[in-house]
Structure formats: structure tokens, C-alpha cells
Amino acid sequence: MQGTELRFEFGKNWSAFLSALTEERITVAEASLKQALGVDSLHNRNFLDIGCGSGLFSLAAIRLGATVHSFDYDPDSVATTQELKRRCCPDAAQWTIERGSALDPAYLSKLGQFDIVYSWGVLHHTGNMWQALANVIPLVKEPDGRLFIAIYNDLGTRTRRWCAIKKFFVSSNPIVQWLLLIVLFAHNQSRLAISHLLRLDNPLPFRRWRAYKANRGMSVWRDFVDWVGGYPYETAKPEHIFEFYRKRGMTLEFLRTGGLGCNEYIFAFAESQRGAVAA
């Protein structure tokens, strides 16, 4: 196994997500890539999707004109991405999909370099996050390549509490897992409803769910399952990520903070910096 024997089956969750994948979600994923990267298209760019999961953002990159290489450690995620390609663009010769690990230097060394190295919410699930964060640097094309990652935020006690919940979840039987998911989802949605009600806002969840889908094209429920089950689970404060990459010759171009969830970062090599952007 990759770093630990206790591991959430991410690929099975993403396989279920395909049933909810619509043209609208794909379009939203494209828009979120364009906005974060500050581009209108990815023509003449090559794109590496590390931990491709459902394959949604690999597909978005393909539709924006990129040449894409997708890989994932989880064989079910690889199969899900291959199925997505079969459904949406079976003749896309510029899209390759295979199994690989961000902790395998021999595998990574064969990939070459990419204009955009993308790994959203993945490297903190490898069981050795800091090694994975270092391993992806040589994959970024110099001098103008970009590294786009999302890493869970470190919020101290809350983070440690969630780590215990996740570990309990993946070590439990399926009945206990489903009960835990239902209880936690109901608790989460109830707290949000009360918060909206106190602000004299509409407490019903449907508008929030639509807004969530409009952010990255993902599913509220499938992302929640991924969140609760996501173990191994590591976190980092933004300043620790900044310093880690600064020491390795990279500088921040984009940051979006995510509370208890993921902070998004885009890094470039220092000599190609075009100004820091915070959002």
C-alpha cells in the first residue's frame, strides 16, 4: 500500500459520482480551471493530473485544448477516468490514463515535464505528504510551468478531531460507515441551516447545493463522503507550504483559502514570477 495499510477507497466513491456527472458540471470545471490559471484555453499546453479521481478535471483540460496525462494510485479511480474518457471523448489520442503513485520516483521520472501540474486534494492522502509535495516539483516545466495543488488546512484541535473520525470510519464495517455518514451529514446541514436562519436567510439547503455545484462542478454528497472517509489525512498551514516551496525555488502566484477544507495554491519558479495573486 501507499504509505499505510489503512486507506479509504476513493475510487469507488468517484465511480458513483459518474452517475451525477452532467454537461453543466463539466462546464463549471472548465470555468474554474480557466479562472484559477488566468487563461482562456490550454491549447499547446500539456497537463498532468496527479490523482485524477473521477477524471472530471482531466476532461476539463482536454476540452480546453490541453494534452493530458492522468494517473491515480487507486485502480478504481483509473477505471473511472477511463470510463469517463470512453463516454465523452473516446478518440482523444492526446489523453493518456494509467496507474501510478506520487510516491514512486521511478514512475514519476518517466513522465517528463508539464506546463501545468495539477493535484487537487490528493497529496495529503498519500501517507507521506511532504515527500509527495517534493516529488511533484521536477514535473513542472521550467521556467514557465505552473504547479496547482490543494492541501487540507491545519486548524489544530479541529484537524486532530477529524483525523480521529476518518481513521475510525475507514476501520469500520460498511453499516457503521453509512450510519456515521448520515449522522455527520445531517449534523453538518443542520448547523448550516441554523446559521442561515439566524441571519434571516433561507435555511433550506437547495440553494447552497446549487452554489456548491457551481464552484467546481462537484457533488455535495460525494465530496462529503470523500471528506469523511479521506484517510490517510495530513494537513498544513499556508505559511508552511509557502516556505517549503520557497526553499525549492518556487513562489506563490495564487491562493484561495478554504477553512477546514482545502487551501488552493498555484506556484511558479521564482524567475518566472508575474506577481502574486490572492483570492
C-alpha positions in Angstrom: 0.0 0.0 0.0 1.0 3.7 -0.4 2.4 4.7 3.0 -0.2 2.9 5.2 -2.4 -0.2 5.2 -5.5 1.7 6.4 -6.9 3.6 3.4 -10.2 4.9 2.1 -11.3 3.5 -1.2 -11.5 6.8 -3.1 -12.1 5.3 -6.5 -15.4 3.6 -5.5 -16.7 6.9 -4.4 -15.7 8.6 -7.7 -17.2 5.8 -9.7 -20.5 6.6 -8.1 -20.0 10.3 -9.0 -20.2 9.5 -12.7 -23.9 8.9 -12.4 -24.3 12.6 -11.4 -21.9 14.0 -14.0 -23.7 16.3 -16.4 -22.6 18.7 -19.1 -23.2 21.6 -16.6 -20.7 20.1 -14.1 -18.1 19.7 -16.8 -18.6 23.3 -18.0 -18.2 24.5 -14.4 -15.0 22.5 -14.0 -13.6 24.1 -17.2 -14.5 27.6 -15.9 -12.9 27.0 -12.5 -9.6 25.9 -14.3 -9.6 29.0 -16.5 -10.3 31.3 -13.6 -7.6 29.9 -11.4 -4.9 29.7 -14.1 -5.9 33.0 -15.7 -6.3 31.6 -19.2 -9.0 31.3 -21.8 -7.7 28.0 -23.2 -5.0 25.4 -22.7 -4.1 24.9 -26.4 -0.4 23.9 -26.9 -0.1 23.1 -23.2 0.4 19.8 -21.6 -1.4 19.0 -18.3 -0.6 16.4 -15.7 -3.4 15.3 -13.4 -2.0 13.6 -10.3 -4.6 11.6 -8.5 -7.2 12.1 -11.2 -10.1 10.6 -9.2 -13.3 10.9 -11.3 -11.3 12.3 -14.2 -13.5 15.4 -14.3 -10.6 17.9 -14.4 -8.7 15.9 -16.9 -11.7 16.0 -19.1 -12.0 19.8 -18.5 -8.3 20.2 -19.5 -8.9 18.2 -22.7 -11.9 20.3 -23.6 -9.8 23.4 -23.1 -7.3 22.1 -25.6 -4.5 20.5 -23.5 -2.6 17.3 -24.0 -3.4 15.4 -20.8 -1.7 12.6 -18.8 -3.8 11.3 -15.9 -2.7 8.9 -13.2 -4.0 7.7 -9.9 -2.9 5.2 -7.2 -6.4 3.8 -6.8 -7.2 1.3 -9.6 -11.0 2.1 -9.3 -10.1 5.8 -9.9 -8.1 4.8 -13.0 -11.1 2.8 -14.2 -13.5 5.6 -13.6 -11.4 8.1 -15.5 -11.1 5.6 -18.4 -14.9 5.2 -18.4 -15.3 9.0 -18.4 -13.0 9.2 -21.4 -14.9 6.4 -23.2 -18.2 8.3 -22.6 -17.1 11.8 -23.5 -14.1 11.6 -25.9 -13.1 8.1 -26.8 -11.0 9.2 -29.7 -8.9 11.7 -27.7 -5.4 10.5 -28.5 -4.0 13.4 -26.6 -5.3 11.9 -23.3 -3.4 9.1 -21.6 -4.6 7.4 -18.4 -2.7 5.0 -16.2 -2.0 3.8 -12.7 0.9 5.4 -10.8 1.9 6.8 -7.5 3.1 10.3 -6.4 5.5 8.5 -4.0 7.2 6.4 -6.8 10.2 8.4 -8.1 10.9 5.7 -10.8 7.4 6.2 -12.2 7.5 10.0 -12.0 10.9 10.2 -13.7 9.4 8.6 -16.8 6.7 11.3 -17.2 8.8 14.3 -18.3 7.7 17.8 -17.6 4.4 19.6 -18.0 3.2 23.2 -18.4 0.6 22.5 -15.7 0.9 20.0 -12.9 -2.4 19.7 -11.2 -3.2 17.8 -8.0 -6.3 18.9 -6.2 -6.9 17.4 -2.8 -4.6 14.4 -3.4 -1.1 14.7 -1.9 -2.4 14.9 1.6 -3.9 11.4 1.2 -0.7 9.6 0.2 0.5 8.8 3.7 3.7 10.9 3.1 2.5 14.4 2.1 5.8 16.3 2.3 7.6 13.7 0.2 4.8 13.9 -2.4 4.9 17.7 -2.4 8.7 17.5 -3.1 8.3 14.8 -5.8 6.0 16.8 -8.0 8.4 19.7 -8.4 10.6 18.1 -11.1 7.4 17.5 -13.1 6.9 21.3 -13.6 8.3 22.6 -16.8 10.9 25.3 -16.4 10.8 28.3 -16.5 7.1 28.9 -17.1 5.3 25.8 -15.8 2.7 26.0 -13.0 2.0 23.8 -10.0 -1.6 23.8 -9.0 -2.3 22.0 -5.7 -4.9 21.9 -3.0 -4.0 20.8 0.5 -6.1 20.5 3.6 -5.7 23.3 6.1 -4.3 22.7 9.6 -6.7 24.1 12.2 -5.2 22.4 15.2 -7.7 20.7 17.5 -10.4 20.5 14.8 -8.0 18.9 12.5 -6.9 16.3 15.0 -10.6 15.5 15.8 -11.4 14.9 12.1 -8.3 12.8 11.8 -9.6 10.5 14.5 -13.1 10.4 12.8 -11.6 9.5 9.5 -9.4 6.8 11.0 -12.5 5.3 12.8 -14.5 5.5 9.6 -12.1 3.5 7.4 -11.5 0.9 10.1 -15.3 0.3 10.5 -17.7 -2.0 8.7 -20.0 -0.7 5.9 -23.0 -0.4 8.2 -21.2 1.7 10.7 -19.8 3.8 7.9 -23.2 4.6 6.4 -24.6 5.4 9.9 -21.7 7.7 10.5 -22.1 9.4 7.2 -25.8 10.0 7.7 -25.4 11.4 11.2 -22.5 13.7 10.3 -24.2 14.9 7.1 -27.4 15.7 9.0 -25.4 17.5 11.7 -23.5 19.5 9.1 -26.6 20.5 7.2 -28.5 21.4 10.4 -25.7 23.7 11.5 -25.7 25.4 8.2 -29.5 25.8 8.2 -29.4 27.3 11.8 -26.7 29.7 10.7 -28.7 30.9 7.8 -31.9 31.2 9.9 -30.1 33.4 12.4 -29.1 35.7 9.6 -32.8 35.7 8.4 -31.8 33.9 5.3 -33.4 30.9 3.6 -32.4 27.8 5.7 -33.3 25.2 3.1 -30.2 23.6 1.6 -31.1 23.6 -2.1 -29.6 27.0 -3.0 -26.4 26.1 -1.1 -26.1 22.8 -3.0 -26.6 24.6 -6.3 -23.9 27.1 -5.4 -21.6 24.3 -4.4 -22.0 22.6 -7.8 -21.4 26.0 -9.4 -18.0 26.3 -7.7 -16.1 23.3 -9.2 -18.8 21.1 -10.7 -18.5 18.6 -7.9 -21.2 16.8 -5.8 -22.1 17.9 -2.3 -22.7 14.3 -1.2 -19.8 12.7 -3.0 -17.4 15.3 -1.7 -18.8 14.8 1.8 -18.1 11.0 1.6 -14.6 11.8 0.3 -14.1 14.2 3.2 -15.3 11.9 6.0 -13.5 8.8 4.6 -10.4 10.6 3.4 -7.7 8.7 5.2 -4.6 8.9 5.2 -5.1 12.5 6.2 -2.4 15.2 6.5 -2.7 19.0 6.8 -0.5 22.1 6.6 -0.8 25.7 7.4 -0.4 28.0 4.3 2.8 29.5 5.6 4.4 26.1 5.9 3.5 25.3 2.3 4.9 28.8 1.2 8.2 28.2 3.0 8.5 24.6 1.7 8.3 25.7 -1.9 10.3 28.9 -1.4 13.2 26.8 -0.3 12.9 24.8 -3.5 12.9 27.8 -5.8 9.2 28.3 -6.3 6.9 31.3 -5.4 3.2 31.7 -4.9 1.1 33.1 -7.7 -2.4 32.3 -6.4 -4.0 31.4 -3.1 -7.6 30.6 -2.1 -8.2 29.6 1.5 -10.7 27.0 2.4 -11.3 27.0 6.2 -11.3 23.4 7.4 -11.2 22.2 3.8 -8.5 22.7 1.1 -6.4 25.7 0.5 -5.6 26.1 -3.2 -2.2 27.2 -4.4 -0.5 27.9 -7.7 3.3 28.0 -7.7 5.7 29.0 -10.3 9.5 29.0 -10.5 10.8 32.2 -8.9 12.5 33.6 -12.0 9.1 33.4 -13.9 7.0 35.1 -11.3 4.5 37.5 -12.7 3.1 38.9 -9.4 1.3 37.2 -6.5 -2.4 37.0 -6.7 -4.6 36.3 -3.6 -8.3 35.4 -3.8 
